[in-house]
Amino acid sequence: MKVLQIGFGKAGKHIAKLLLDSGFELSIHSRSLDESIVAKYEGYNFMYDVEKDSFFDVVVFAVPDCKIFELSRYYSSIIKARFCLHLSGATSIEVLRPFSDVNNSVGLVSLHPNISFADEVLDDSWYDFVYFGLTASDEKSYDFIVRNFNINSSNILKVADIDKAKYHAAAVLSSNLIMPILNSAVHVYKSIGIDDEFARKLTSSLAVSACQNLKHGAVKDVITGPLARKDYKTVEKHLLNLNGSDRDVYDVTSNWLKEII
């Protein structure tokens, strides 16, 4: 089956690996391609132009959310497809509607990988351990992804289109919005003379172990540390020795944690 992928950024590089491993005949069209990328990904079929009226089983938009509707409208006017897919967690599949307006049998899909992508594909089978949020316009489209993409069905979460914003907000809380807390931890470690690299290793090691605990129970049941022990003297000592935003982060999150436990 033929797939046209639009875009080849962080998400695009990863989804291209998944598509190739799924056995699709993949062509990649990106306006930002240069010779170094083409040389680095030797064997990938990069297209500089898309032939008008060409047919693809699947068109994949691996582009920023704000560009999907504009590009969907453009490509729907020059090519034909059976399924149209984007990778956005928060964006409705309605942005792909130009394709189904041209042909109402075209299935619309959002396939959102729950992972913070690196610049390069660091693991050949990166998709084996990732959970995917899947939104589809109909059961036919949902079943097509489950049957044809090299993803474990137990790693697929069916998300209603109306729930995508909340679903993605949870994903952002889980990955992006914990970063200010981790950044404060790194900053405090560095303030006592620990170098940046080791401070990041310490912080990430503790964060990973805390996340592992979360797999086994609710936060109030698995939380450790002074608040879990009701050791408020230690908390006061921490606050007395912190300054600025580091103190603010500690104070606010401690109050949130008190409410939970």
GUKOL-591971 format. One line per 5 residues: number of its first residue (from 1); for each residue y, x, z of N, C-alpha, C. Coordinates in Angstrom, 2 decimals, always signed. Atoms other than C-alpha are relative to their C-alpha. Layout:
NUM	Y X Z Y X Z Y X Z  ...
***
This chain:
1	-1.20 +0.85 +0.00 +0.00 +0.00 +0.00 +1.25 +0.88 +0.00  -1.21 -0.79 +0.18 +3.46 +1.23 -0.90 +1.06 -0.39 +1.03  -1.06 +0.22 -0.99 +6.20 +1.65 +1.72 +1.22 +0.80 -0.42  -1.28 -0.68 +0.18 +9.86 +2.47 +1.21 +0.68 +0.06 +1.36  -0.71 -0.18 -1.26 +11.54 +3.93 +4.29 +1.43 +0.43 -0.30
6	-1.42 -0.33 +0.14 +15.34 +3.97 +4.45 +0.43 +0.71 +1.27  -0.45 -0.77 -1.15 +16.62 +6.72 +6.76 -1.05 +0.98 +0.48  +0.93 -1.05 -0.44 +15.12 +9.92 +8.15 +0.63 +0.79 +1.15  -0.52 -0.64 -1.21 +16.75 +10.62 +11.52 -1.12 +0.18 +1.01  +1.01 -0.20 -1.04 +14.96 +11.00 +14.88 -1.10 -1.04 -0.09
11	+1.00 +1.07 +0.08 +13.26 +7.60 +14.71 -0.71 +0.04 -1.35  +0.57 -0.02 +1.34 +12.72 +7.94 +10.96 -1.09 +1.03 -0.16  +1.02 -1.05 +0.10 +10.80 +11.21 +11.28 -1.29 -0.44 +0.70  +1.18 +0.44 -0.75 +8.50 +9.67 +13.88 -0.72 -1.16 -0.71  +0.65 +1.16 +0.63 +7.89 +6.38 +12.06 -0.65 +0.43 -1.31
16	+0.61 -0.51 +1.23 +7.19 +8.33 +8.85 -1.39 +0.57 +0.29  +1.31 -0.55 -0.39 +4.37 +10.16 +10.65 -0.99 -1.12 +0.26  +0.87 +1.16 -0.27 +2.96 +6.83 +11.87 -0.43 -0.67 -1.30  +0.30 +0.66 +1.27 +3.15 +5.32 +8.38 -1.00 +0.81 -0.82  +0.92 -0.85 +0.76 +1.44 +8.29 +6.74 -1.39 +0.00 +0.63
21	+1.29 +0.03 -0.68 -1.29 +8.33 +9.39 -0.69 -1.36 -0.12  +0.56 +1.34 +0.18 -1.75 +4.60 +8.81 -0.54 -0.21 -1.42  +0.56 +0.05 +1.34 -2.65 +5.35 +5.20 +0.90 -0.59 -1.07  -0.92 +0.54 +1.00 +0.45 +4.02 +3.46 +0.45 +1.07 -0.98  -0.63 -0.87 +1.01 +1.86 +5.52 +0.28 +1.51 -0.05 +0.26
26	-1.37 +0.05 -0.53 +5.26 +6.43 +1.72 +1.00 +0.72 -0.90  -1.16 -0.60 +0.65 +8.52 +7.07 -0.09 +1.19 -0.13 +0.95  -1.13 -0.01 -0.93 +11.64 +8.02 +1.89 +1.29 +0.16 -0.76  -1.32 -0.06 +0.64 +15.18 +7.32 +0.75 +1.05 +0.15 +1.08  -1.04 -0.24 -0.98 +18.06 +8.78 +2.75 +1.19 +0.65 -0.68
31	-1.21 -0.57 +0.61 +21.65 +9.50 +1.79 +0.38 +1.33 +0.63  -0.38 -1.22 -0.71 +21.82 +12.38 +4.27 -0.99 +1.14 -0.21  +0.98 -1.06 +0.25 +18.97 +14.44 +2.84 +0.68 +1.25 -0.55  -0.42 -1.24 +0.64 +19.58 +18.09 +2.09 -1.25 +0.83 -0.30  +1.15 -0.80 +0.46 +17.38 +20.82 +0.64 -0.82 +0.57 +1.15
36	+0.74 -0.57 -1.13 +16.47 +22.25 +4.05 -0.99 -1.00 +0.58  +0.90 +1.03 -0.50 +14.96 +18.94 +5.20 -1.16 -0.21 -0.96  +1.04 +0.18 +1.01 +13.07 +18.47 +1.94 -0.99 +1.15 +0.05  +0.88 -1.18 -0.06 +11.70 +22.03 +2.22 -0.84 -0.02 +1.27  +0.71 +0.01 -1.28 +10.76 +21.59 +5.88 -1.13 -1.01 +0.02
41	+1.01 +1.07 +0.03 +8.85 +18.35 +5.23 -0.68 -0.03 -1.36  +0.71 -0.14 +1.27 +6.96 +19.62 +2.22 -1.20 -0.95 -0.03  +1.09 +0.97 +0.11 +4.52 +17.00 +0.99 +0.46 -1.43 +0.20  -0.57 +1.34 -0.12 +6.72 +14.04 +1.94 +0.66 -0.37 -1.33  -0.58 +0.46 +1.27 +7.87 +11.95 -1.01 +1.41 -0.52 +0.23
46	-1.39 +0.40 -0.16 +11.67 +11.91 -0.80 +0.54 -0.50 -1.33  -0.60 +0.60 +1.20 +13.55 +9.71 -3.27 +1.51 +0.09 +0.10  -1.47 -0.05 +0.02 +17.16 +10.32 -4.23 +0.58 -1.28 -0.57  -0.42 +1.29 +0.57 +17.37 +7.07 -6.18 -1.17 -0.97 +0.07  +1.02 +1.05 -0.01 +15.49 +3.79 -5.89 +0.13 -0.80 -1.29
51	-0.03 +0.67 +1.29 +14.57 +2.26 -9.20 +0.17 -1.51 +0.17  -0.25 +1.44 -0.09 +15.89 -1.27 -9.69 -1.25 -0.79 -0.38  +1.14 +0.92 +0.20 +13.27 -4.06 -9.52 -1.35 +0.61 +0.37  +1.27 -0.57 -0.45 +10.67 -1.72 -8.02 -0.55 -0.83 +1.17  +0.67 +0.83 -1.02 +8.12 -3.30 -5.65 -0.60 +0.90 +1.08
56	+0.62 -0.67 -1.14 +7.03 -2.18 -2.16 -0.64 -1.05 +0.90  +0.63 +0.92 -0.95 +4.62 -3.80 +0.24 +0.85 -0.14 +1.26  -0.83 +0.01 -1.21 +6.89 -2.83 +3.14 +1.26 +0.82 -0.24  -1.24 -0.76 -0.05 +10.54 -1.79 +3.39 +0.35 +0.19 +1.47  -0.29 -0.33 -1.39 +11.39 -0.01 +6.66 +1.41 +0.56 +0.11
61	-1.35 -0.50 -0.24 +14.95 +0.45 +7.90 +0.00 +0.81 +1.29  -0.08 -0.92 -1.14 +15.12 +3.51 +10.17 +1.42 +0.54 +0.07  -1.44 -0.30 +0.06 +18.91 +3.44 +10.43 +0.66 -0.56 +1.26  -0.70 +0.57 -1.16 +21.52 +2.72 +13.14 +0.09 -1.53 -0.10  +0.00 +1.47 -0.04 +21.60 -0.94 +14.23 +1.13 -0.60 -0.84
66	-1.17 +0.57 +0.67 +25.08 -1.50 +12.80 -0.10 +0.06 -1.52  +0.13 -0.15 +1.45 +23.89 -0.53 +9.30 -1.09 -0.89 -0.59  +1.19 +0.67 +0.52 +20.78 -2.71 +9.04 +0.35 -1.16 -0.92  -0.31 +1.17 +0.83 +22.35 -5.93 +7.72 +0.62 +0.42 -1.33  -0.65 -0.46 +1.23 +24.57 -4.12 +5.22 -1.01 +0.58 -0.99
71	+1.00 -0.62 +0.87 +21.65 -2.09 +3.87 -1.06 -1.00 -0.45  +0.94 +1.05 +0.37 +19.32 -5.09 +3.90 +0.56 -0.82 -1.16  -0.64 +0.77 +1.08 +21.79 -6.99 +1.74 +0.00 +0.79 -1.30  -0.03 -0.83 +1.21 +22.08 -4.05 -0.66 -1.39 +0.14 -0.62  +1.32 -0.27 +0.56 +18.37 -3.23 -1.04 -0.71 -1.28 -0.45
76	+0.63 +1.26 +0.43 +17.33 -6.89 -1.28 +0.46 -0.41 -1.39  -0.53 +0.34 +1.33 +19.44 -7.07 -4.43 -0.59 +0.88 -1.11  +0.50 -0.90 +1.04 +17.66 -4.20 -6.18 -1.52 +0.20 +0.03  +1.45 -0.19 -0.06 +14.01 -4.16 -4.97 -0.69 -1.26 +0.53  +0.81 +1.12 -0.49 +11.20 -6.57 -4.09 -0.97 +0.54 +1.05
81	+0.88 -0.43 -1.07 +8.99 -6.47 -1.00 -0.78 -1.18 +0.56  +0.78 +1.03 -0.70 +6.31 -8.39 +0.93 +0.45 -0.13 +1.45  -0.43 -0.02 -1.38 +7.49 -7.34 +4.39 +1.22 +0.91 +0.14  -1.20 -0.78 -0.26 +10.78 -6.02 +5.71 +0.08 +0.25 +1.50  +0.15 -0.40 -1.40 +10.92 -4.12 +9.01 +1.16 +0.89 +0.44
86	-0.93 -0.95 -0.61 +13.51 -2.52 +11.29 -0.53 +0.46 +1.35  +0.50 -0.64 -1.22 +13.08 -0.37 +14.41 +0.85 -0.28 +1.23  -0.94 +0.23 -1.09 +15.85 -1.76 +16.60 -0.61 -0.86 +1.11  +0.49 +0.78 -1.12 +15.00 -3.00 +20.08 +0.84 -1.22 +0.29  -0.91 +1.09 -0.39 +18.06 -5.23 +20.55 +0.38 -0.92 -1.15
91	-0.52 +0.74 +1.15 +18.82 -6.42 +17.02 -0.99 -1.05 -0.48  +0.82 +1.10 +0.50 +17.53 -9.77 +15.78 -0.59 +0.34 -1.37  +0.56 -0.16 +1.34 +15.23 -9.87 +12.78 +0.83 -0.75 -1.04  -0.86 +0.73 +0.93 +17.88 -12.16 +11.26 +0.81 +0.92 -0.89  -0.76 -0.94 +0.84 +19.68 -9.05 +9.95 -0.77 +0.37 -1.27
96	+0.82 -0.25 +1.20 +16.80 -8.75 +7.48 -0.08 -1.22 -0.91  +0.07 +1.27 +0.71 +17.35 -12.30 +6.25 +0.35 +0.09 -1.49  -0.25 -0.09 +1.45 +18.82 -11.20 +2.86 -1.27 +0.12 -0.83  +1.26 -0.12 +0.74 +15.24 -10.30 +1.81 -0.70 -1.35 -0.12  +0.67 +1.31 +0.08 +13.83 -13.72 +2.70 +0.86 -1.04 -0.69
101	-0.87 +0.88 +0.78 +16.86 -15.40 +1.13 -0.32 +0.12 -1.49  +0.39 -0.22 +1.39 +15.80 -13.84 -2.16 -1.39 -0.57 -0.26  +1.38 +0.48 +0.12 +12.11 -14.69 -1.58 -0.46 -0.45 +1.38  +0.29 +0.51 -1.35 +11.22 -16.96 +1.36 -1.39 +0.35 +0.51  +1.33 -0.42 -0.47 +7.69 -15.53 +1.53 +0.02 +1.39 +0.65
106	-0.10 -1.34 -0.60 +8.96 -12.12 +2.72 -0.05 -0.12 +1.53  +0.10 -0.01 -1.46 +7.91 -11.47 +6.33 +0.99 +0.97 +0.61  -1.00 -0.81 -0.67 +10.55 -10.12 +8.70 -0.55 +0.50 +1.33  +0.64 -0.61 -1.16 +9.55 -7.71 +11.48 +0.95 +0.99 +0.68  -0.60 -1.08 -0.77 +11.04 -5.61 +14.25 -1.11 +0.71 +0.77
111	+1.00 -0.79 -0.71 +8.83 -2.80 +15.58 +0.74 +1.09 +0.77  -0.82 -0.90 -0.81 +10.51 -1.00 +18.48 -0.87 +0.88 +0.88  +0.79 -0.91 -0.83 +8.83 +2.11 +19.94 +0.74 +0.32 +1.30  -0.60 -0.29 -1.30 +9.48 +2.56 +23.67 -0.18 +1.48 +0.32  +0.06 -1.44 -0.21 +10.11 +6.28 +23.62 +1.38 +0.58 -0.27
116	-1.23 -0.75 +0.28 +13.07 +8.65 +23.84 -0.36 +1.11 -0.99  +0.42 -0.93 +1.06 +12.71 +10.52 +20.56 +0.66 +1.36 +0.13  -0.53 -1.35 +0.16 +13.13 +14.27 +20.27 +0.49 +0.15 -1.45  -0.49 -0.23 +1.37 +14.78 +15.77 +17.18 -1.14 +0.14 -1.00  +1.15 -0.20 +0.88 +11.38 +16.64 +15.78 -1.22 -0.71 +0.58
121	+1.25 +0.61 -0.45 +7.91 +15.11 +15.99 -0.80 +1.07 +0.73  +0.62 -1.04 -0.82 +6.44 +17.11 +18.87 -1.50 -0.20 +0.16  +1.43 +0.32 -0.18 +3.05 +15.36 +18.98 -0.48 -0.73 -1.24  +0.48 +0.60 +1.24 +1.06 +14.56 +15.83 -0.39 -1.47 +0.17  +0.40 +1.39 -0.25 -0.28 +11.36 +17.39 +0.91 -0.61 +1.06
126	-0.97 +0.44 -1.00 +2.90 +10.46 +19.29 -0.15 -1.49 +0.33  +0.07 +1.44 -0.15 +2.24 +6.73 +18.80 -1.19 -0.45 +0.86  +1.18 +0.37 -0.78 -1.07 +6.82 +20.74 +0.36 -0.40 +1.43  -0.34 +0.25 -1.40 +0.69 +6.77 +24.13 +1.29 -0.80 +0.16  -1.27 +0.72 -0.02 +3.74 +4.66 +23.23 -0.25 -1.50 -0.07
131	+0.04 +1.47 +0.08 +4.26 +0.94 +23.82 +1.04 -0.46 -1.03  -0.86 +0.51 +1.05 +5.80 -1.05 +20.96 +0.34 -1.46 +0.26  -0.42 +1.40 +0.00 +7.85 -4.23 +21.12 -0.04 -0.52 -1.42  +0.18 +0.54 +1.35 +6.91 -6.38 +18.12 +0.53 -1.42 -0.09  -0.55 +1.32 +0.29 +8.93 -9.33 +16.83 -0.24 -0.30 -1.47
136	+0.31 +0.34 +1.40 +7.89 -11.15 +13.66 +0.42 -1.42 -0.30  -0.47 +1.32 +0.42 +9.11 -14.14 +11.68 -1.12 -1.02 -0.04  +1.14 +0.92 +0.05 +5.59 -15.60 +11.50 -1.27 +0.77 +0.38  +1.26 -0.63 -0.41 +1.97 -14.92 +12.48 -0.54 +0.92 -1.08  +0.46 -0.85 +1.11 +1.21 -13.51 +9.04 +0.60 +1.40 +0.11
141	-0.67 -1.30 -0.11 +3.76 -10.74 +9.57 -0.46 +0.75 +1.23  +0.50 -0.62 -1.22 +2.62 -10.10 +13.13 -1.38 +0.60 -0.23  +1.37 -0.46 +0.26 -1.01 -9.82 +12.03 -0.04 +1.18 -0.95  -0.05 -1.11 +0.95 -0.08 -7.49 +9.16 +0.25 +1.32 +0.73  -0.31 -1.23 -0.74 +1.41 -4.94 +11.57 -1.20 +0.40 +0.87
146	+1.12 -0.30 -0.89 -1.48 -5.19 +14.03 -1.19 +0.55 -0.77  +1.16 -0.41 +0.79 -4.09 -4.79 +11.28 +0.21 +1.33 -0.72  -0.22 -1.11 +0.93 -2.43 -2.08 +9.19 +0.71 +1.22 +0.57  -0.67 -1.16 -0.60 -0.41 +0.16 +11.51 -0.95 +0.65 +1.01  +0.92 -0.77 -0.84 -2.25 +2.89 +13.39 +0.46 -0.02 +1.46
151	-0.46 +0.19 -1.38 -1.27 +1.46 +16.81 -1.08 -0.76 +0.76  +0.94 +0.70 -0.87 -3.58 +0.46 +19.64 +0.57 -1.38 +0.33  -0.50 +1.37 -0.21 -3.27 -3.35 +19.92 +0.40 -0.25 +1.45  -0.36 +0.17 -1.41 -3.14 -3.05 +23.73 +1.36 +0.60 +0.33  -1.32 -0.60 -0.19 +0.09 -1.06 +23.32 +1.11 -0.79 -0.68
156	-0.98 +0.83 +0.68 +1.84 -3.87 +21.45 +0.40 -1.17 +0.88  -0.57 +1.09 -0.78 +4.11 -6.28 +23.32 +0.70 -0.97 -0.95  -0.62 +1.00 +0.86 +4.99 -9.48 +21.50 +1.29 -0.49 +0.64  -1.31 +0.34 -0.54 +8.72 -10.12 +21.99 +0.64 -1.08 -0.87  -0.69 +1.05 +0.73 +10.47 -13.35 +21.01 +1.37 +0.51 -0.44
161	-1.27 -0.47 +0.53 +13.57 -12.80 +18.89 +1.15 -0.29 +0.97  -1.07 +0.39 -0.92 +15.74 -14.62 +21.45 +0.03 +0.91 +1.24  +0.10 -0.84 -1.19 +14.55 -12.18 +24.17 +0.26 +1.48 -0.28  -0.09 -1.41 +0.37 +15.22 -8.94 +22.29 +1.09 +0.75 +0.77  -1.09 -0.69 -0.71 +18.54 -8.15 +24.00 -0.43 +0.35 +1.43
166	+0.46 -0.28 -1.37 +17.01 -8.47 +27.49 -1.11 +1.06 +0.00  +1.10 -0.97 +0.13 +13.89 -6.58 +26.42 +0.57 +1.41 -0.17  -0.55 -1.32 +0.27 +16.01 -3.72 +25.11 +0.84 +0.50 +1.17  -0.76 -0.40 -1.19 +18.27 -3.73 +28.17 -0.93 +0.64 +1.03  +0.98 -0.58 -0.92 +15.16 -3.09 +30.29 -0.42 +1.39 -0.47
171	+0.38 -1.30 +0.55 +14.20 -0.23 +27.96 +1.10 +1.04 +0.26  -1.13 -0.91 -0.23 +17.68 +1.30 +28.30 +0.09 +0.37 +1.48  +0.02 -0.29 -1.43 +17.56 +0.98 +32.10 -1.09 +1.02 +0.33  +1.15 -0.86 -0.28 +14.17 +2.72 +32.07 +0.18 +1.42 -0.50  -0.06 -1.32 +0.64 +15.21 +5.64 +29.89 +1.39 +0.63 +0.04
176	-1.35 -0.58 +0.11 +18.96 +6.12 +29.39 +0.79 -0.05 +1.30  -0.89 +0.18 -1.14 +20.60 +4.74 +32.51 -0.48 +0.65 +1.29  +0.41 -0.83 -1.14 +18.50 +6.77 +34.92 +0.59 +1.41 -0.14  -0.48 -1.35 +0.25 +20.10 +9.87 +33.36 +1.19 +0.41 +0.89  -1.07 -0.42 -0.91 +23.33 +9.81 +35.45 -0.51 +0.40 +1.38
181	+0.59 -0.36 -1.30 +21.20 +9.89 +38.62 -0.66 +1.37 -0.10  +0.67 -1.29 +0.19 +19.10 +12.76 +37.26 +1.02 +1.12 -0.20  -1.05 -1.00 +0.22 +22.26 +14.56 +36.16 +0.64 +0.41 +1.33  -0.54 -0.32 -1.32 +23.62 +14.32 +39.72 -0.96 +0.90 +0.77  +0.98 -0.84 -0.68 +20.39 +15.77 +41.08 +0.07 +1.44 -0.50
186	-0.11 -1.34 +0.59 +20.65 +18.71 +38.68 +1.27 +0.70 +0.52  -1.29 -0.56 -0.43 +24.31 +19.21 +39.65 -0.06 +0.47 +1.45  +0.10 -0.37 -1.42 +23.51 +19.26 +43.40 -0.89 +1.22 +0.18  +0.85 -1.20 -0.04 +20.65 +21.72 +42.91 +0.81 +1.24 -0.40  -0.78 -1.14 +0.50 +23.00 +23.99 +40.94 +1.07 +0.42 +0.99
191	-1.06 -0.32 -0.95 +25.64 +23.77 +43.69 -0.49 +0.92 +1.12  +0.52 -0.92 -1.01 +23.31 +25.74 +46.01 -0.61 +1.25 -0.64  +0.36 -1.25 +0.65 +22.69 +28.47 +43.46 -1.24 -0.02 -0.87  +1.17 +0.10 +0.88 +19.66 +27.18 +41.54 +0.48 -0.05 -1.45  -0.47 -0.03 +1.39 +20.00 +27.95 +37.83 -0.34 -1.30 -0.72
196	+0.07 +1.29 +0.69 +20.30 +25.12 +35.33 -1.41 -0.34 -0.46  +1.33 +0.28 +0.53 +16.87 +25.45 +33.73 -0.96 -0.42 +1.11  +0.92 +0.32 -1.08 +15.01 +25.45 +37.04 +0.42 -1.30 +0.70  -0.48 +1.27 -0.58 +17.21 +22.62 +38.39 -0.50 -1.18 -0.81  +0.51 +1.08 +0.85 +16.18 +20.51 +35.41 -1.50 -0.17 +0.15
201	+1.45 +0.08 -0.21 +12.51 +21.37 +35.94 -0.31 -0.71 +1.32  +0.20 +0.65 -1.30 +12.71 +20.37 +39.63 +0.26 -1.50 -0.10  -0.40 +1.40 +0.10 +14.49 +17.13 +38.81 -1.01 -0.80 -0.81  +0.93 +0.74 +0.86 +12.16 +16.10 +35.98 -1.37 -0.12 +0.65  +1.30 +0.05 -0.65 +9.06 +16.97 +38.02 -0.05 -1.12 +1.04
206	-0.06 +1.07 -1.00 +10.12 +14.69 +40.88 +0.10 -1.37 -0.66  -0.17 +1.30 +0.68 +11.19 +11.92 +38.48 -1.31 -0.48 -0.61  +1.29 +0.36 +0.60 +7.83 +12.01 +36.68 -0.96 -0.50 +1.07  +0.92 +0.42 -1.06 +5.90 +11.76 +39.96 +0.39 -1.37 +0.56  -0.46 +1.32 -0.46 +8.06 +8.81 +41.06 -0.41 -1.09 -1.00
211	+0.40 +0.97 +1.03 +7.36 +7.06 +37.73 -1.50 -0.24 +0.03  +1.45 +0.17 -0.12 +3.65 +7.69 +38.16 -0.33 -0.95 +1.15  +0.22 +0.90 -1.14 +3.83 +5.95 +41.56 +0.26 -1.45 -0.39  -0.36 +1.36 +0.40 +5.45 +2.92 +39.92 -1.14 -0.71 -0.73  +1.15 +0.59 +0.69 +2.28 +2.39 +37.85 -0.94 -0.70 +0.98
216	+0.99 +0.46 -0.97 +0.39 +1.65 +41.05 +0.51 -1.08 +0.95  -0.49 +1.06 -0.88 +2.67 -0.86 +42.77 +1.49 -0.21 -0.17  -1.43 +0.32 +0.05 +6.10 -2.47 +43.16 +0.80 +1.09 +0.72  -0.85 -1.03 -0.57 +9.03 -0.23 +44.09 -0.05 -0.02 +1.52  -0.04 +0.10 -1.47 +9.15 -1.53 +47.68 -1.29 +0.50 +0.65
221	+1.29 -0.44 -0.56 +5.47 -0.58 +48.13 -0.29 +1.47 -0.22  +0.34 -1.39 +0.33 +5.47 +2.89 +46.57 +1.14 +0.97 +0.27  -1.14 -0.88 -0.21 +8.92 +4.23 +47.45 -0.27 +0.95 +1.17  +0.11 -1.00 -1.07 +9.01 +7.42 +49.54 +1.40 +0.46 +0.39  -1.29 -0.56 -0.36 +11.79 +9.36 +51.24 +0.60 -0.59 +1.26
226	-0.60 +0.39 -1.29 +14.20 +8.81 +54.15 +0.24 -1.51 +0.15  -0.24 +1.43 -0.13 +15.06 +5.18 +53.37 -1.29 -0.76 +0.26  +1.29 +0.65 -0.24 +11.40 +4.21 +53.21 -0.45 +0.19 +1.45  +0.37 -0.29 -1.40 +10.98 +5.84 +56.64 +1.04 -0.52 +1.00  -1.13 +0.45 -0.82 +14.23 +4.26 +57.93 +0.62 +1.17 +0.77
231	-0.56 -1.22 -0.57 +15.46 +7.79 +58.60 +1.48 +0.08 -0.39  -1.39 +0.14 +0.42 +19.14 +6.88 +58.38 +0.85 +1.21 +0.37  -0.74 -1.21 -0.36 +20.32 +10.07 +60.12 -0.02 +1.01 -1.15  +0.10 -0.92 +1.14 +19.04 +12.09 +57.16 +0.89 -0.48 -1.14  -0.87 +0.55 +1.05 +20.83 +9.76 +54.75 +1.46 +0.33 +0.29
236	-1.38 -0.33 -0.39 +24.08 +10.26 +56.69 +0.29 +1.48 -0.24  -0.17 -1.44 +0.21 +23.57 +14.04 +56.56 +0.18 +0.32 -1.49  -0.14 -0.19 +1.45 +23.09 +13.87 +52.79 +1.42 -0.36 -0.45  -1.32 +0.48 +0.44 +26.30 +11.87 +52.33 +1.12 +0.92 +0.47  -1.02 -0.92 -0.52 +28.29 +14.28 +54.51 +0.08 +1.28 -0.82
241	+0.04 -1.26 +0.74 +27.22 +17.17 +52.28 +0.16 -0.17 -1.51  -0.22 +0.25 +1.43 +27.85 +15.54 +48.90 +1.46 -0.36 -0.25  -1.39 +0.26 +0.36 +31.15 +15.19 +47.07 +0.09 -0.73 -1.33  -0.33 +0.59 +1.29 +32.70 +13.22 +44.24 -1.03 -0.98 -0.52  +0.90 +0.95 +0.64 +30.49 +11.38 +41.77 -1.43 +0.13 +0.53
246	+1.34 -0.17 -0.56 +27.32 +12.89 +43.28 -0.15 -0.84 +1.26  +0.03 +0.81 -1.22 +28.16 +11.24 +46.61 +0.00 -1.49 -0.36  -0.08 +1.41 +0.41 +29.05 +7.97 +44.86 -1.35 -0.50 -0.51  +1.31 +0.38 +0.54 +25.75 +7.89 +42.97 -1.01 -0.18 +1.13  +0.94 +0.07 -1.12 +23.79 +8.59 +46.15 +0.27 -1.23 +0.86
251	-0.38 +1.11 -0.88 +25.69 +5.98 +48.18 -0.36 -1.34 -0.63  +0.24 +1.29 +0.68 +25.48 +3.17 +45.62 -1.49 -0.26 -0.16  +1.42 +0.21 +0.24 +21.82 +3.68 +44.73 -0.77 -0.15 +1.32  +0.64 +0.18 -1.32 +20.88 +4.01 +48.43 +0.15 -1.45 +0.48  -0.22 +1.40 -0.40 +22.42 +0.59 +49.09 -0.86 -0.95 -0.82
256	+0.90 +0.83 +0.83 +20.50 -0.88 +46.15 -1.43 +0.10 +0.51  +1.38 -0.20 -0.46 +17.29 +0.64 +47.45 -0.25 -0.69 +1.34  +0.13 +0.71 -1.27 +17.91 -0.75 +50.94 -0.30 -1.48 -0.23  +0.21 +1.44 +0.30 +18.07 -4.24 +49.43 -1.42 -0.26 -0.48  +1.35 +0.18 +0.53 +14.73 -3.73 +47.73 -1.05 +0.13 +1.10
261	+1.05 -0.30 -0.99 +12.82 -2.31 +50.72 +0.26 -0.62 +1.36
***
